[in-house]
Structure formats: structure tokens, C-alpha cells
Amino acid sequence: MSTVLQESVEESVRPAEAPAAAAPGDSKPETTAPAADDKKRAEPGFVPRAVLGGVGPLVVLAAAGSSYYSMDLAERLRSPLHDWLRPTGLVGQSLGFLAFALFLFLWLYPVRKRVAALSFLGPVPKWLDAHIVAGVVMPLAGAIHAGFRFSGLIGVGYFSMLVVAISGVVGRYLYLRIPRGRSGLEMTREQVSADRRQLVGALAETTGFDPQVLLTLLKPVQTTTRGIIPTLWRLVQDDFDRRRAIRRLLREWNDKSAQRPDAAALKNVARLARREMALAQQIRVLDATGRVFRLWHAFHLPFAITAFLAVTVHVTLAIAFGVTWIR
């Protein structure tokens, strides 16, 4: 166990350390703060719903036009769907404009992240969520626009766009496994330790378990991780380990309690335990995750630039030669 985690354990189990008393006028003691804060952190974002809402209609449209997309070019010319689904058709080109608009929107996230003066536009994590949604929806819209045929400059642009989208999902996965505060900034090891101590205190108060027992139940697997693939595999294993540990904690709490805990209490304890164990796992592989994240960024950016150049040239030529339904 690292020095940071050992200090966290020792300070968590000291019986002399009682929760700080509430200041005059406060309605709740300080130990309840982690529960509320963790609830806000753990609430599902709009990403899955937004992705489903954006991808769903496009999947339905692609399925409805599957007979057209399966034809060769000569057959498509005779199809009644050709005027609608061809790249310059009403539907095809509309989705092309949508894909291009989403592609341009993707470049606003790095601007927002680097320019502090734009903080009034919203927090960086929310921009990241929107960035991910746009990155997932964009390739499908572009594929329908191209009629699922990719060659030449379009092929280069689309392949780069697809790599950007897939690597973006991986990047978000890594981003979420680096401990961060509500502002989206990385937490220091001291902040992580303090956060864990509060969470263990809140769990002990709710369940009645000794803090040391809680730390044993939620203790992450101790392994040394090096390299990109081992780090990613360890992160995925940690996700499954967390679920098993939380189920074990809830089962033991339920068996220990004289009265079966209600659903709200179970949900609250699961949320606190998930956050505590996630922090313990994240701090254990923090350095390795940071290295992989930096390598990911070096991989992600060149493909994004390539896609931007190819798509911009394609759109410019299409407009310059009047290959649009816009007059």
C-alpha cells in the first residue's frame, strides 16, 4: 500500500477524530457533505441519452435506406430513393451539413478548455460531454451523407473522422479515471486522501461498520501496472472489481442490520462506496493512467487535424462547384 493510502487508512480509523461540529446555523454536520457532493458527481450525465437520441434516428434512417445503400452506383440512379439519399440529395446533403457543423463544434471544446475567459459558457466537464456526443453522432451522419461509399479524399477524411470518434470514447474513459474535482481540474493526492477520509466517515456513520472493516471490504487489488494495454486492462478490471465489492458490502450490511435497510439507504451507501473505491483504484494507477492519457492525446490530435483538412477541402469544393441543393 502506498504512503498516501496508508495515511488515508490510518487517519480514517483513528477513533479520536470525530466529525467536525456544525457551525452555528448549519442544519447538518460536515460528514453529510460527501454524500450530497458524491450524489451530484454520480448522477448520470446526458451523454448516454443524448447519444441514443442522436444515433437512434440515424440508425432508423440507415435501416430504411439499406436497400438503396446495398445497390451499386448504376442501380442507385434508377432507385426512387436516389433523389433523397444521394450525397447531393435533400436528406443526404442535409446530413452532410449536420456532420460538418458537428465537426466544427468539436473544435470549440479545446478552445473552451484553454481560454479561462470563456468560463461563462459553462464548465469544462459539460463541454466534454457535448464534445463526446457530437463525436459519436458525426461519423454516422457523415456515412449516410456519403451513401456508405468512401473513396479518395472522402475516404481519408472519413477514416480519420472515425478514428477520432473511437479514440474520443477511449479518451473520455481515461479522463474519468483521473481523480477530478467538481471544476474538472485534477485533484492532488492530498485532496484524494481527504476526500476518501470523508467518504469512509460517511459510510461508517450510515452502516455502523468500523472504518477499518470498510477499508478492507473496499480494498482494491494491489498490482503494479506498466504499459498502455496493461493499464487499460487494469482499469476495466477495476470497474468489475468495484461492482463485486459494493455488492458484498451491501450484502453484509443487510445481514448485519436488525432491520432491512430501505432502497434509498442502499442506493446512498452504494454511491458512497463506489466513489471511495474509485478514488482508491484511481490513485493506485494514477501515474500510469496519466502516461496513457498523454499518449492518447498525441495519437488523437493528428487524426483530428487530418480529418479537419480533408473535410474542409471537400466542403469547399462542393460549394465552389455548386454541388448542393442550396441556391
Secondary structure, 3 states (H helix, E strand, C coil): CCHHHHHHHHHHHCCCCCCCCCCCCCCCCHHHHHHHHHHHHHCCCCHHHHHHHHHHHHHHHHHHCHHHHCCCHHHHHCCCCHHHHCCCCHHHHHHHHHHHHHHHHHCHHHHHHHCHHHHHHCCHHHHHHHHHHHHHHHHHHHHHHCCCCCCHHHHHHHHHHHHHHHHHHHHHHHHCCCCECCCCCECCHHHHHHHHHHHHHHHHHHHCCCHHHHHHHCCCCCCCCCCHHHHHHHHHHHHHHHHHHHHHHHHHHHHHCCCCCCHHHHHHHHHHHHHHHHHHHHHHCHHHHHHHHHHHHHHHHHHHHHHHHHHHHHHHHHHHCCCCCCC
